């Protein structure tokens, strides 16, 4: 099959003869037989012989044969083997007779993971399974891989640091930087030939779905290590000095949105209730970069484009699809964090240097190629743009003096020390807001609320305040005279050099002549118990219609829910309240029964709802009982009763025949 591909491309090379030549007569196969996987992870199962993946003392001892799922077989030559320890090594080499074929295998304690590229438009991934000695082989055409992207720093994601305008401070906008440092653009330099390699530590986290896609915990572990090895191999081939190191691998309980941009925001934002544990993990393992493996997304990879004008650690986050690791999506995503954009474009630039780009070009063979960051090349090669490296007989980049420079390798070498130093600065954890989560006030009466937080906040914020109130961003004091009643969801924030902490304040502003009826109205409307446009007016007289009301004892419906029945003089009607939790039924039902005749009467007559003060007081009390019975969240706050009714109850009204 792939022999035909090369003939169609015009390459006069045949690499899979029907008989084994004498030079290959003693070559051992990497695996003998492929069996369909038969599970959610798909692919084919094999038993690799890890002992053949070591470069021998002679060329003949460095060869093995390889059979792929489609039946094609290849002759492979190991060019190098690097041992990290006796039972862990990395071997890379080429497919004999394939002009651009290559492979890289990672062997760790006898288990085999790797990438095979018979040609640049096809990649195969090898990952160990939970079964000892068994690996899974899957193949991917690069034409089926979703495109990757990078995002410039999005200053709308985070509240500003005080009132400092963007660009007037060395820190720029207050973003999610977790660690204090003063950052300047790294000094431009030339490519170094020194043997030392700046080590950049990477924290990789993964979703439950990502774990399933690669067949379980073993698959995730080897995918992460393979991603690091593939990135480092690309740096080596591109003459880059830096190397990556896996600082830690951890799961996160996050349900993917399907949008890479949304998931990247969730990973990056502090204290939003989504993957917030990443902050602690990054600090504990001193990771310079943070990467999230996803199972599905609309883009193959996405990372913040670090322009080095603000805290570098703020934009050192990226995401990619875990099942595409063999297509270098991880390498591309972290490349954005290191300041690399895709293909060259005219100013304005978001990159640290005017040559921090990928490169698309046509080789001597007539094929169109693209380096790792390029989105234009028909066939992606595992190189960062570098005019001093040839591919298909042509420089794989443009010099800095070019009108359209593309020298990503130089850019990476210039920024490596800065990225590596992200975690060398003093650790300053972000603030944690400690002030109460509820507060009350009255229209026309002066009000004050002090935002308090730990870890030395330097600025504060509050969004969603009612008219008449404002916040002092330096002291955190909310003050003023409220001019509108209601229940307000106020987002409090406290910031320091380490980041921003956020908490929600539920602020209730009462009418000046507050009575139980007004309080009841404010609570019933969010619950959906009053139709839009209905009002509650004060009345100390009991409704005569309430005397017409009688009800039956709570009974259990066939579905196991409670049913409440009520009858009215103006026509029989049934009021039903269905709830999933029996322990919540009695208090909620009693509250509804107290209200139901008045609701029915007001609806029939088209009048405002009138209740006595005693009725209103009792309903408020019963609603408090319901709220107190609800489960608490992780912060110990009682969930609002409106959330319970929205999620767990359905209220119906219909006529009895």
Secondary structure, 3 states (H helix, E strand, C coil): CHHHHHHHHCCCCCCCCCCCCHHHCCCEECCCCCEECCCCCCCEEECCCHHHCCCCCCCHHHEEEEECCCCCEEEEEEEEEEEEECCEEEEEEEECCCCCCEEEEEEECCEEEEEEEEECCEEEEEEECCCCCCEEEEEEEHHHCCCEEEEECCHHHCCCCCCCCCCCCCCCCCCCCCECCCCCCCCCCCCCCCCCCCEEEEEEEECHHHHHHCCCHHHHHHHHHHHHHHHHHHHHHCCCCCEEEEEEEEECCCCCCCCHHHHHHHHHCCCCCCCCHHHHHHHHHCCCEEEEEECCCCCCEEEEECCCCCCHHHHCEEEEEHHHHHHCHHHHHHHHHCCCCCECCCCCCCCCCCCCCECEEECCCCCEEECCCCCCCCEECCCCCEEEEEECCEEECECCCCCCCECHHHHHHHHHHHHHHHHHCCECCCCCECCCCEEEEECCCEEEEECCECCCCCEEEEECCCCCEEECCCCCEEEEECCCCEEEEEEEEEEECCEEEEEEEEEEEECCCCCHHHHHHHHHHHHCCCCCCCCEEECCCCCHHHHHCEECCCEECCCCCEECCEECCCCCEEEEEEECCHHHHHHHHHHHHHHHHHHHHHHHHCCCEEECHHHHHHHHHHHHHHHHHCCECCCCCECCHHHHHHHHEEEEEEECC
